[in-house]
Amino acid sequence: MLEKNFDSVVIGAGHAGCEAALAIARLGFKVALFTISVDSIAMMPCNPNIGGSSKGHLVKEIDALGGEMGKNIDSTYIQSKMLNKSKGPAVHSLRAQADKKEYSNLMRRKMENEPNITIVQNEVIDIKTEKVDGRVVVKAVETYNHSIYNCKTCVICTGTYLNSRCITGDVYKEVGPNGLDSATFLTDSLRNLGINIMRFKTGTPARIDGNTVDFSKMEPQYGDENVVPFSFTNKPEDIEREQVRCWLTYTNAKTHKIINDNIDRSPLYSGIIKGVGPRYCPSIEDKVVRFSDKERHQVFIEPEGLYTNEVYIGGMSSSLPEDVQYDMYRSVPGLENAEIVRNAYAIEYDCIQSTECKSSLEMKKVDGLFSAGQANGSSGYEEAGAQGLIAGINAARKMQHKEPIILDRSSSYIGVLIDDLVTKGTNEPYRMMTSRAEYRLVLRQDNADKRLTPIGYEVGLIDEERYQKFLNKMESIDREIERIKKATTGNRPEVQDVLRKYGSTELKSGIHLSELIKRPELDYFKIAPIDKDRPELDYDVCEQVNIFFKYEGYINRQNKQIAQFKKMEEKKIPDDIDYNDVNSLRLEAIQKLSDIRPNSIGQASRISGVSPADISVLLVYLDYKGKQKNDNSTESE
């Protein structure tokens, strides 16, 4: 029997596993990174893009903390677009179409060239533990061929591979994404550790040969002329390149009739699929049934890369039989002669009930065992990468004997994501959305570095050179804000010309520049011709100055709300509290609090089934216990 020693083991080399392994390795620990196939490292089995509404926020935050996803997509994108530009900055979200093969290849090279990472193509079948001072502690993992890899920490990043099966019509196969092997043993090991398992489902559309598509019947979709990088280490000019076109077409009455006529053959409705699917990303058959009043649905045709003819049929995920897929896709304008390269399919898989995790993403029942990504019931590459980074950081910090990094809801979208998962749980594949973030005006993607780079530096994933550049940027922003606050202008002719140009009321006397910026029709950029003392600044600095003045009142109001939120978060609950001892707590509250084990009153208040009255009772109890402890301490003195 082969036996090896590592500091940490990461199970799975998808987007969560890559971020986890890199974080642990870059913090100085030896990592064994296990994957079903080396060719699947950072694979994109579904949509070939990174970012999107709210997901772009996550990628910028990953980068601000020192993760890799942002840099990787900046190097491999083939089209980039800022979504929601017509709306306020809180919901601006960057999205980039990837060359999916190049994205995977580049991330694989980074894994291979990281000296502290050892890649192992093998299936992990068991997690070994031991009892230490009454606690269950991770000790090692066992592979399919019975090799033992001893470790101090372990991060589960199994994605959709646990007991996975892919389904097309009434045909299914016990495989993972893209026909790779399923991981068939680890679920039993987790159950033996007392960890609760759920069964979820997701899916993907067909891939079609681009040579068989008539693009003349579709609307071209172009990337942005001025590209915004995902990584704060890049400037726009660093990543400029020629971009590909994507295309927009629509389903129609014929498409919907084909689907309705064959709905009994859909495994979603025939009962073959047992897992719960994503409500916010339904299959086309689900959309047609649930939204029967809609005459058409958008279909995006997206190239999978520069060196393949395969195109992705966004918006038409399906698990209908192959013959129905052909009829359905060929009913869409431009796809009349489409040839399917890869059929659409649904995939069912096991995942961990996310409330089994602490806010650090460490398992409550096993010390040193962490979990991240779709293994926790979330969906999406970005959600996976964000969790993988935090799990990796905290696995390393556990080995450093340091407190875990826990991001709260007021600090980041990552904090919202993890808090939702570990506090509320999820009964469907979880998807991040801007509406989930209460403080989204403060948690913009453009200021992710301001919010999180100091944490990345403190952790050790942001180097000194990058940190000094960050500090210089923050200083430039503060200096320009102070200058603008003091700067004024009069009613000179050239000033009135600028105001007339943008339909703004002309001046009768002098005014502060900050007041002009706050006018709805003006901004920091538009008043540049009348701001003679303005220094030459990078665009991202100017953007922060503009947002500061345009939204100052709203941001101040939200900061006050955050201050109130933090007061509740600072009211800590002892780890050893027995909720059965708290008089007047309802039975449901006792059960939920005992299960989730919240670390603060704030977290407790967000648990479904815990009422405001329960929180009041809990506060009184904690106050009483605190006074009792102080009295005992005084007596002993």
DRENTOR-714896 format. One record per atom (N, C-alpha, C): x, y, z. Coordinates in steps of 0.05 Angstrom, whole numbers, plus 5000, padded with zeros to 4 digits. Last residue first. Layout:
REM DRENTOR-714896
XYZ
...
//
This chain:
REM DRENTOR-714896
475557405856
477757595861
477857665891
470957115858
473456965859
475857145864
467257525852
467357375877
470057235880
468057675798
468557865820
468957725846
466457205772
469257295769
469957495791
461157205784
462856985794
465757055793
459557665757
459157645786
460957435798
460557525704
462057745716
461957735747
456857105698
459757055695
461457265708
452157395704
452757175722
455757105722
452357725659
452457845686
453257635707
451957325619
454257505620
454657625648
446957105630
449356935633
451857105634
443757555617
443757445644
446257275649
444957615563
445557835582
445657735610
443057135543
445857195541
446757415560
437457215555
438956985566
441957045566
436257655523
435857675552
437557455566
437257445472
438857675482
438657695513
433357045470
436156965469
437957195480
428757355468
429157165490
432057095493
429657615419
429357775444
429857595468
429457175385
431957335387
431857495413
424157035389
426156845398
428856995402
421757485366
421257425394
423357235406
423357425313
424457645329
423957605359
424456705303
422956945302
424257175317
426856225262
427556365287
426356645285
425656055212
424355915235
425056025262
431856155183
429056115178
427855955201
436356605211
435656325208
432656295204
437857115223
437357055194
436556765190
438957135276
436557275267
435857215238
443956885279
441556745290
439056865279
447257285260
446857045244
444456895253
446657655303
446057725276
445457485258
448657375346
445757435346
444957515317
453456875323
452657145332
449657175332
454156375304
456356485321
455656765332
449355835305
450256105296
452356215315
447855265296
449855355315
450955625306
444154965267
445855155253
448255235270
441754645308
442754525283
444854705270
440154975348
441954755355
443254635330
436755305319
439155425331
441155205338
432654935306
434155065285
436855185296
430854765357
431754575337
433554705317
429255255380
431255085394
432554895373
425255405344
427755565347
429955405360
421455005353
422655035327
425255185328
420155115407
421454865400
422754875373
421855785430
420055595418
421555345409
424355975493
424955935465
422955725454
423255975548
421356115530
422156115501
429955885570
427155885576
425656065556
435055535548
434055805545
430955795548
436755015549
436855155575
435655435573
436854865497
434754755514
434554895541
441555065477
439055225473
436655115488
447455125506
445354915503
442655065501
453655365481
450955415491
449055185486
458955335465
457855115481
455055165491
460155805438
460155555423
458755335438
456256395453
458256195461
457955935445
455256895407
453956685421
456056475428
456457605404
457257335400
455657135418
454958145374
453858015398
454257715394
456758315326
458658325347
457658195373
452258315295
454258115289
456358095312
449558765315
448358495319
450458275314
453159155297
452559125325
451358855332
452859095241
455259005255
454858985285
447859345230
448259055225
450658945241
449159865242
447159725258
447459425255
452859965201
453659995229
451759855248
449559895157
451759705162
452659715191
446560355161
445260095163
447259875169
450560725151
449160725177
447760465182
451760595098
453760555118
452660565146
447060775073
447560485075
449760425095
447661325078
445361195091
445860895094
452261395048
452361465076
450061325091
450261254998
452361095010
452561145040
446561664988
445661384990
447661205004
450062114987
447862095006
446861805010
453561974944
454562024971
452361994992
453361874890
451761704908
452361754937
456662244865
454062194854
452262054874
461462224894
459862464895
456962414885
463261694886
463161804913
461262044914
463361634831
461261484846
461061604874
467761964819
465162024808
462961894825
471961694844
471261964852
468462034843
471861204816
471261204845
470561484855
473361384765
470761254769
469961254799
478561574773
476361764766
473661644771
480961074782
480961274803
478761484798
480260824733
478960704757
478960894781
483261154698
480361154696
479061044721
488461544730
487461304717
484461294717
489362254718
488862024735
487961784719
492162884719
491662654702
491562394719
488363364758
490763214751
490162984732
484963974746
484763684748
487363544741
484364514741
486564414758
486564114761
479964624710
482564674699
484864554715
474364404694
475964354718
478864374710
471564444648
471464684665
473064644691
472263944623
473164184609
473164434627
469963564662
472863594659
473663854645
464663444668
465563724676
468563764673
464262914653
463063114635
463963404642
466462624696
467762624670
466862854652
462962704738
465762784741
467162814714
456762914707
458362744724
461262844725
449763094695
452663134694
454062924710
444463004703
445363004675
448363044672
443763034759
443262784745
444462774717
448963344798
446663374780
446263124763
453763234823
451263114834
448863154816
457363564797
457563274793
454963134802
455964064819
455464004791
455463704785
457663994871
454864024866
454163984837
463163964864
461763724875
458763744870
464564474850
464564274829
463064024838
460564994878
462564784882
462364574860
459565624843
458465364854
460865174858
457666314831
459566094834
458265854847
451566454794
453766534811
455666294814
448266244758
447966534762
450166644780
449065744707
449765854734
449166164734
443965344675
446265514675
446665654702
442064664679
441464944686
443965114688
443764244624
443864304652
443364604657
444564014574
441864084583
441664144612
449763944559
448463714572
445663784583
450864444537
451364204521
449963964533
450164794579
448164794557
448464534541
454864684607
452264634620
450064614598
458764864572
458664584580
455964514591
457365414570
457365244545
457164954552
458365584622
455665574612
455365404587
463965554620
462465384639
459565354629
465265944583
465965664577
464565464595
463366414610
462066314585
462666024579
462866324682
464366404658
462966294633
460866304734
459066294711
460366404686
465865904769
463966134766
462266094741
467365374815
467465494788
465365714787
471665044864
469265184855
469565284827
473964534907
474164674882
471464804875
473464224952
474264504956
474064664930
472163724933
470463844954
470964144957
476463614899
473863684887
472063814908
480463484938
480763714919
478063814908
478263034961
478663274978
479063514960
478362684917
475862754930
476063004946
483862654908
482162784888
479462854900
485562384954
486662654948
484862804928
482861894950
482262074973
483262364967
485261694903
482361744904
481761944926
490661664918
489861834895
486861894896
490261284958
491161554965
490361744943
488760834929
486960944950
487661224957
493460784898
490960834885
488960954905
497260664938
497560904922
494960984908
495260174956
495260404974
495560664959
496159874909
493459904919
493360154937
501659874908
500159994885
497360054894
502659594955
503459864953
502060014930
500659084939
499359234961
500159534961
504158924899
501358974893
499959144915
508858884931
508759064908
505859134901
507458484970
508058764978
507858964955
501958064949
504758124955
505158424960
496657724976
497257964961
500158044969
496357295011
496057244982
496457484964
496457395065
498957315052
498757245023
492657625098
492757325096
495357235084
493558155089
493958055116
494157745116
492158175035
494858245043
495458125071
486758065037
488557895022
491457935029
485158515067
484858245079
486658045064
486258935031
487658925057
487458655071
482558774989
485358744986
486958755012
477058885001
478158625007
481258595004
475259414990
474059255011
475659015020
478359574947
478259744971
477259584995
477059184909
479759194920
479859364946
471759294898
472359034911
475159044923
469459714872
471059774896
471759524911
466759514828
468959704822
470559754847
462559214846
464859064836
467259254832
459859444910
460059454881
462559294872
457459464962
458859234952
459059224922
454359914968
457059924980
458759694969
449759744944
450959994935
453760034945
448359274971
449659254945
450859514934
446759065020
448359305019
449859334993
443958585013
442558815024
444059075021
444058144962
445858314977
444458564987
440457914929
440957774955
442757954973
440358184882
438158234901
438558104928
444457984852
444958244866
442758294886
445457284866
444157504851
444557764867
447956624860
448356894871
446757084853
444256034870
445456214851
445656494864
444055354892
444155644899
445555804877
439754844876
442354954870
442455264873
435354814933
435754804904
438554904899
434954924985
433454684976
433554664946
439955125030
438755155004
437354904996
441555525089
441455275073
440255335046
442055965121
439455895112
439255625098
447555925137
445456005156
442655925147
450655745095
451055625121
448955695142
448756045050
449055755049
449055635077
448856585067
446356465057
446556165059
454356635077
452456665099
449756545091
456556575026
457156375046
455156395069
454157034999
454056754989
454356555011
455857465031
453057405028
452657115019
461457425024
460257405051
457357335050
461757524970
462657264980
461557215008
460258044969
458357844958
459157564967
462258385030
462758265004
460358084995
461058615079
463758645069
464058555040
456258495101
456758785095
459458825082
456357965112
454658055091
455158345083
463357785126
460457815133
458957935109
468157295122
467157535110
464157555116
472957035161
470057025157
469157295147
478656675168
477656915155
474656875149
480156375232
479256365204
478456645194
486156475271
483256495269
482456495239
491656005265
490456275265
487456265263
494955575257
493855625284
492855915287
496255425207
497855635219
497055705248
492255075196
494854965200
496855165211
488255465191
488055255212
490755135218
490055725146
490155865172
489755675195
489055345107
491755425112
491955555140
483455335110
484955085114
487855145121
482455865096
481955775123
483155505130
483955875041
485156055061
484855955089
480455475022
483355435021
484755615040
475455715031
476055455044
479055405044
476056164998
475756195027
476355945042
476655914947
478756094957
478456124988
471855634943
474355494943
476655654955
468056044941
468155864964
470755714966
469556264891
469556424915
469656254940
468955834855
471555954859
471756114885
463255764859
465155554867
467955664873
461256234840
460656154867
462555944877
463356164787
464256394804
463656334834
460955724764
463855724768
464755934788
454755474791
456355684778
459255664785
451255354852
451555304823
453355524813
451454984915
451355224899
451555154870
452254534947
449554594937
449254844922
457354414959
455754534980
452954614971
459454244912
459254044933
457654144956
460154704885
457654564880
457254334899
464155004937
463154984910
460554834908
467154624991
466854874975
465654804948
469254455058
467754385034
467154645018
474054145103
472654375091
471154285066
476453885161
475153815136
473454045127
478254035211
480154025189
479053945162
473653645247
475753855248
477653815224
467153515233
469953405229
471953635228
462353775240
462753505253
465553395250
462454245213
461954255242
462653985255
467454375165
465254215173
464954225204
468955045144
469854795157
467354645166
467255525127
466955295108
468255045119
466655905164
469355875153
469555665131
461655825183
462056055165
464856055153
460955105178
461255355192
461555585172
456454635146
458954795147
458755025166
451554425142
453554255156
456154415160
448654725110
448554805138
450354625155
448854475060
450754685066
450754775095
449353805050
447454005060
449154235072
453153634993
452953655022
450853865029
450553244938
451953464949
451453484979
450152814881
450052854910
451553104918
446652944819
449052894835
448452934864
444652934750
443952914779
446552844794
444153314692
445953154709
444953174738
441453304626
441253384655
443153214670
443853534562
443253324582
442753454609
444653594491
443953714517
443353484536
449853274454
447053304462
446853454488
454553554412
454153424439
451253484447
453453694360
455953564366
455753414392
448053724315
448853714344
451453564347
447154164263
448053894270
449153904299
441954564235
443954514256
444554214260
438654794200
440254564190
442454484210
436155194229
434455004213
436054764204
437855604260
438755334267
437355114251
435556064243
438456044241
439555774247
430156024287
431356164264
434356164265
428655374310
429555644318
430855774293
427754854298
425455034295
426255324301
432254574312
431954644284
429554824278
431354464366
433354664359
433054754330
427054084361
426754334376
428854544368
429053664331
426653804321
426454084335
433453514365
433853594337
431453764327
430653374411
432553594412
433053694383
427852934395
426353174401
428253414402
432052574390
430552634366
428852894371
434052554444
435652654422
434052734398
429352774495
430752574479
432052694455
431053324541
429253184523
430752974506
433553654574
434153374577
432253204561
436754304564
434654104560
435553824568
437754994553
438454754568
436154564566
437555474523
436055234514
437154984527
440755884538
437955924541
436255684533
445855804489
445055924514
442055974516
448855374459
446155474455
445055574481
455455444435
453755384458
451055514454
458955144381
457655374393
455755284415
464954904352
462654854370
461655124380
469454964323
467055054311
464555024329
475455204354
473455004351
471055124337
478955604369
480055374353
478055144352
476655974401
477756064375
478455834357
470455744432
473255814431
474155894403
465055714430
466355574453
469355634453
460556254415
462756074408
464155964432
453656244427
456256344437
458456144429
447356484419
449256304406
452056404412
441756504459
444356624453
446256414441
435056624457
437056414453
439656544444
429256824493
431756894480
433556644478
422756594475
424856614494
427456664480
415856764461
418556684453
420456724477
410956844485
410956754457
413756664448
408656664548
410756784533
410856664505
405056364576
404056604563
406156744545
407755954601
406255884576
405156134562
412055864637
411456124626
410056094599
412455324649
411855514671
411055794660
413355084598
411155004615
410355214635
417955354580
415555344563
413055264579
421555254622
420755524616
418155534599
422154704618
421054814642
420055094637
424654664569
421954544572
420554644597
429354934579
427555054560
424754924563
430854944650
431154834623
429054964605
432455524692
430855294684
431455194656
435255814735
436455744709
434955504698
432755874782
433556114768
434956064742
432055364803
429655524796
430355764778
435554784788
435855074794
433455234785
432454174814
433854334795
433954624803
433253594853
432053864852
433754044834
432852914827
434153144840
432753404836
430252554795
429352574823
430552824837
428152394732
429852574747
428652614775
423752084718
426451964717
428352134734
418852324714
419652214740
422352084741
417152594671
416452304672
417252174698
419053104674
416253064679
415452774681
424453054665
423553244686
420753184694
424952744620
425452614646
424652794670
419952804571
422052944587
422452804613
415652574549
418252434544
420552574559
411652924557
411452674572
414052514569
412753324520
413353374548
413253124565
411853354467
413653144476
414353164506
408653784458
407753524447
409453294457
411754194480
409254114493
408253844483
415954214441
416554154469
414054054483
413154354395
414754114395
415354024424
411054844412
409254624406
410754354406
415555154416
413955104440
412054864436
417155194363
418955074383
417354984407
412755464341
413355184332
415155044353
413055954366
410755784372
411255494364
420156014384
417656114372
415355914378
426456294407
424556074403
421956194392
431256724375
429056674393
427556414387
438056984378
435656894363
433456824384
444257304376
441657274390
439557194371
451257164383
448857204367
446357164383
457957444387
455957254395
453357324380
464257544356
461457614359
459857384371
470657644388
468857494370
466057604374
475658174388
473558014401
471757874380
482558304394
480258284376
478158094388
484458604457
484858414434
482358414417
487358844516
485858904492
486458694470
490058814564
488458574555
486858624530
492659274575
494159024579
492658794566
488959684573
490759654550
492359394551
486459644624
485059574599
486959524575
491059324670
489859564659
488459484633
491058854724
491158914696
489959184690
490058764776
492858784769
493158864739
484758684783
485758954790
488758984783
481558304734
483658314754
484558604758
477858404694
476958284719
478958324741
478059024656
479258774666
477858664690
473859264607
474559294636
475659024645
474659534542
474459304559
475359364588
471159894500
473059944522
472759724543
467459624469
469859744456
471959794477
464658994487
465059274493
467659374478
462158544435
463358614461
463758914464
455758464403
458558534404
459558574432
451558044370
452058154397
455058204400
447058024314
449858014326
449958154353
441357634307
442257904314
445157884326
440457184251
440657244279
441757534283
440757024201
438057034211
438057114241
446056954190
444757184177
441957224188
447956484210
448056724228
446656964216
446155874208
445756104190
445656354207
450355334223
448655544233
448555774213
454154954212
451354894204
449355104214
458855114234
458655114205
455855064195
458255014289
457855284279
457655304249
455054484315
457154544296
456554824284
453054564383
452354534354
454754614337
451354284444
453354434429
452954364400
445354364485
447054234464
449254414455
445654594554
444554564527
446354404509
445254254618
446754424599
445454384571
443554234689
443654144661
445154334643
442453934754
442854164736
443054054708
440253724817
440353684789
440953944775
441653394880
440953614863
441253544834
440653114941
440853044913
439853274896
444653155002
442253214985
442753124957
446852905065
447252925036
444552985022
450053035127
447653015111
448053075082
454952665160
454452905143
451952855126
457052255189
454652385199
453852635184
460851955166
461852165184
459452325196
457951665131
459051525155
460151715175
457152045091
454851955108
455851825133
462352045070
461252285083
458852215101
462551525049
464551605070
463451855085
458551545011
458251365034
460151445056
460951914975
458451984988
458051805013
465251654952
465751854973
463251934988
464151314909
464551204936
464551414958
463951504857
461651334867
461951244896
464451984812
465751904838
463651764854
464351834742
463051924766
464651834790
468652014687
467751834707
466351974731
465752444635
467952354652
466852174674
461952664602
462452374600
464752274617
461153194615
462753134591
463452834589
460253044685
460153224662
462053144640
459952324699
459952604707
459752784682
455451754695
457951894689
457652184699
451551304685
452851384711
455551504705
446551514640
449051374644
450351484670
440151434608
441951564628
444351384632
434451564570
437151444570
438951594591
429851824562
429751594580
432351444581
432952454556
430552294552
430352074572
438952394584
437752514560
435352334553
443052494640
440452394630
439552544605
448352264680
447452444659
445052324645
449752234749
448752094725
447752294706
454252184805
452952324783
451952144761
456652104855
454451924846
452852054823
459552714849
458752514869
456352354860
460453134812
461452864806
460552644825
459953674812
457553514806
458253224801
464753834861
462953934839
460453764836
468253714901
467653504882
465653584860
471953904941
471054074919
470153894895
473853895006
472153754987
471153944966
480053925035
477954085024
476453925002
483353785096
482353685070
480053865061
489353775137
486753895128
485953775101
493453435144
492453575167
489753715162
494252765117
493953055114
492953175141
496352205077
496052325103
495852635100
493751805033
495052075033
494352205059
494351145011
493651315034
495151575032
491250734961
493550884971
492551074992
487050444938
487750404966
490450524975
485250594889
487150364890
488450334917
482151024904
480850784893
482650544894
485051284966
484351294938
483051024929
483651615027
484351365014
483351374985
486452125068
484452035049
485551775036
486952305139
488052215113
485752165094
484652585182
487352465185
488652405158
480453035216
481252915191
484152825194
477452875279
479453035264
480252895239
472752955328
473352805304
475152975286
474553035397
473653145372
474452965349
476652825444
473752815441
472752925414
482152875434
480853035456
477853045452
481152615373
483152765388
481752935409
479952065332
478952225355
481252355369
480652115260
481352005286
480152175308
479051915192
479052105215
480051955240
479251905122
479951775147
480051995169
474851855070
476252055087
476651935114
475051515008
474451515036
476151735050
476151554954
473851394962
473151414991
478451944902
478451914931
475851774939
481351744842
478851794856
479251744886
486552094807
485451864821
482951934835
491752424790
489352334776
488452074789
494452944826
494152654826
491552584812
499353444831
496853364818
496753054817
501853814882
502253554868
499553464857
504254454896
501954294888
502854044873
508554774906
507454634929
504954464922
510055014857
511754804868
510454654892
506055094803
506155164831
507654944846
505554894753
507955044758
508055154786
500654644752
503054474748
505554624755
497155084758
497254864779
499954714777
498255354711
498855484737
498955284760
496554984674
499355054675
500055184701
491054994686
492554754691
495554814692
489755504668
489555444697
491155194704
490655424613
492255624628
492155564658
486755024600
489654974596
491355164613
481955294612
482655054626
485655004624
482255704573
481855764602
482755534619
482655414526
484955574535
484755644564
477455204525
479755024526
482255174536
474155654524
474055474546
476355284548
474956284518
475856054502
476155834522
469256604547
471856484549
472456304525
466157234554
466156974540
468956864540
465057574614
466857524592
466357244581
462058114648
461757834638
463557794614
460958524704
462658454682
462158164674
455658924723
456858664726
458458594701
452359414760
454159364738
455559104743
449459514806
448759274791
450359234765
451559984826
451159754844
450659494829
451360384787
453860224790
453559984808
444760364754
446760474772
449160284776
443860214683
442960244710
445260344728
446160134635
444160344636
443060384664
449459694643
450659954642
448660184643
448559134648
446959334664
448159614664
455158864637
452258854637
450959074654
460458944596
459459024621
456359024620
463958424562
461758614562
460958684591
468258094517
467858204543
465658424542
470657514485
468857744484
468357834513
474657184499
474457234470
472257444465
479657104551
476957184541
477057224511
484456974574
483256774556
480556854545
486257334611
488257224592
486957064570
481857424643
483057654629
484957554607
481456924666
479457004646
480457244630
485756944702
485556734682
483656804659
484857364736
487257374719
486957174696
480257164762
480157414746
482457434727
482056684788
480056674767
480056924750
485556704832
486656684805
484556724783
486057134892
485456894877
486256914848
486657584924
489057444915
488557184901
482357894935
483457734957
486057584950
481058094885
481958274906
483158134930
479357624859
481857754851
482857934873
474457544886
476557334886
479257454879
471958014870
472657974898
474757754902
471157924816
472858154824
473758134853
467757484821
470457454808
472257684816
463257714845
464757504859
467557474847
461558074806
462358174832
464157964846
459857724767
462257884762
463358004787
455257534790
457557354789
460157504782
451757974783
452657904810
455057714810
451357784717
450057934738
450657814765
458057574697
455157604693
453957744717
463257074699
462057324707
459157334700
465356724643
465856784671
464557054676
463156194598
463656474605
464156494635
460655744571
463455814567
463956114574
456455334612
456855584597
459755664595
459254714627
456854844618
457455104603
464354554638
462554354627
459954474617
470254774637
467654914636
465654724623
475554564682
473854524658
471254694660
479754574718
478454824711
476754804686
481653954693
482454174711
481254434700
480853514661
478453664670
479153884689
485453234650
484353404628
481953564637
486052924694
487753164692
486753354671
480252684725
481852684700
483452944700
478952704778
478152464763
479752444737
484052944822
482152994800
481452734787
487153244879
486053004865
483953084844
492853514900
490453594887
489453354870
496253594958
495653384938
492953454926
500654104979
497954024973
497953794952
504354415030
504354215009
501554105005
504155125042
503654855050
503554665025
504555685033
506855535042
506455245049
500755975009
501156035037
503255845050
500355724961
501755984961
502156084990
497355274976
500155244966
501655514969
492355494989
493855345009
496855325001
491055734939
491255894964
492955754985
491055304903
492955524900
493255684925
486854994924
489554884923
491655104921
482455344918
483155244944
486055144944
482355434862
482755654880
483655564908
481454894845
483855044836
484355274855
476554764869
478954614877
481454764869
472955104843
473355114872
475954994880
473454934790
473955214797
474355254827
476354284798
474654474783
475354754793
478853844821
480454054809
478854234791
478253454880
476953594858
478553824848
480353534942
478953334926
477353474905
486353684970
484053804957
482853604938
489953615030
488853475006
486453624996
495953845062
493053865056
492453705031
500953665073
499753835092
496653835088
502252965062
501853235053
500753405075
505352345051
504652545071
504452825057
503151685030
504551945026
503652145046
503651005015
502851205035
504551455031
501250434981
502750684979
501750875001
501749765000
500050005000
501850255000
//
